[in-house]
């Protein structure tokens, strides 16, 4: 998980793949074994507990989808 959407170009470089911006103010990308999430920085405007709860729910949902396809979660 990367914090700070203004650094998205750097996060893409580190991840080695594009991290397209989603409508819910985060960016995500995936390799066969890794989910990359770029979210607002905790002190950014609009970064509330509800926002980060939503990010956590997204991560859980993405993990559940991998488990349902019997893919290893590392």
C-alpha positions as CSV (number, residue, x, y, z in Angstrom):
1,X,0.0,0.0,0.0
2,X,1.3,3.4,-1.0
3,X,0.2,6.6,0.6
4,X,-0.1,9.8,-1.3
5,X,-1.8,9.9,-4.7
6,X,0.4,12.8,-5.9
7,X,3.2,10.3,-6.0
8,X,1.3,7.9,-8.3
9,X,4.1,8.0,-11.0
10,X,6.7,6.9,-8.5
11,X,4.4,4.1,-7.1
12,X,3.9,2.8,-10.7
13,X,7.6,2.7,-11.2
14,X,8.1,0.8,-7.9
15,X,5.3,-1.6,-8.7
16,X,6.5,-2.1,-12.3
17,X,3.0,-1.6,-13.8
18,X,0.5,1.2,-14.3
19,X,-1.7,2.0,-11.3
20,X,-4.9,3.5,-12.9
21,X,-6.9,5.9,-10.8
22,X,-10.2,4.5,-9.6
23,X,-13.3,6.6,-9.1
24,X,-13.1,6.2,-5.3
25,X,-9.9,8.3,-5.0
26,X,-7.4,5.5,-5.1
27,X,-5.3,3.7,-7.6
28,X,-4.7,0.0,-7.9
29,X,-2.9,-2.6,-9.9
30,X,-2.1,-6.3,-9.6
31,X,0.5,-8.8,-10.6
32,X,-0.1,-12.5,-10.3
33,X,0.9,-12.4,-6.6
34,X,0.6,-8.8,-5.4
35,X,-2.1,-6.2,-5.1
36,X,-0.8,-2.6,-5.2
37,X,-3.0,0.1,-3.7
38,X,-2.2,3.8,-3.8
39,X,-4.4,5.8,-1.4
40,X,-4.7,9.3,-0.1
41,X,-2.2,10.3,2.5
42,X,-3.7,10.2,6.0
43,X,-3.4,13.9,6.4
44,X,-4.9,14.7,3.0
45,X,-8.2,16.5,2.7
46,X,-11.0,13.9,2.7
47,X,-8.9,11.1,4.2
48,X,-11.4,10.1,6.9
49,X,-11.8,6.9,8.9
50,X,-14.6,6.0,6.5
51,X,-12.2,6.4,3.5
52,X,-9.6,4.1,5.0
53,X,-12.3,1.6,6.1
54,X,-13.4,1.5,2.4
55,X,-9.8,0.9,1.3
56,X,-9.6,-2.0,3.8
57,X,-12.9,-3.4,2.5
58,X,-11.5,-3.2,-1.1
59,X,-8.4,-5.1,-0.1
60,X,-10.5,-7.7,1.7
61,X,-12.8,-8.1,-1.4
62,X,-9.8,-8.4,-3.7
63,X,-8.3,-11.1,-1.4
64,X,-11.6,-13.0,-1.2
65,X,-11.8,-13.1,-5.0
66,X,-8.3,-14.6,-5.2
67,X,-9.2,-17.2,-2.5
68,X,-12.4,-18.1,-4.3
69,X,-10.3,-18.9,-7.4
70,X,-8.0,-21.0,-5.2
71,X,-5.0,-18.7,-6.0
72,X,-2.3,-18.5,-3.3
73,X,-2.3,-15.4,-1.2
74,X,1.2,-14.4,-0.3
